[in-house]
C-alpha cells in the first residue's frame, strides 16, 4: 500500500518560489505543490482547467475580469483558455493545487489541473 504524502515535509524541501514538486500522479496529471512569492508569469491553458486550492496564507489570481483573492481552505477553478497570473505579494501564499499534465489527453473530457502553494 502506498504511503500518504506529507505535504509539509515536501514543501520544506523547496527553497525557491515557483519551483513546483510533484507529490502524486492522478490519471494523466502530476499533482504539484509550490511555494509562492511575487508574480508568476501570466499564462493560460488552452486544453485544461487549472485548480487553485489555498492551504495557508493568501493567493491572488489576476484575470481580465478582475482579481480574485483566495484564503486558507478556498478553492477556485480557472476555466481552460482563461489568461491568469498567480500573485503572492509577501510570500505568505498557501499551498495551492496545481497538477500539471504529464501528457495531454486526446479526449474531449475537460481534465482538471491543480496547484498547491505555500509561502516561503
Secondary structure, 3 states (H helix, E strand, C coil): CCCCCCHHHHHHCCCCCCCCEEEEEECCEEEEEEEECEECCCECCCCCCEEEEECCCEEEEEECCEEEEEECCCEEEECCCCCEEEEECCCCCCCCCECCECCCCCCCCCCCCEEEEEEC
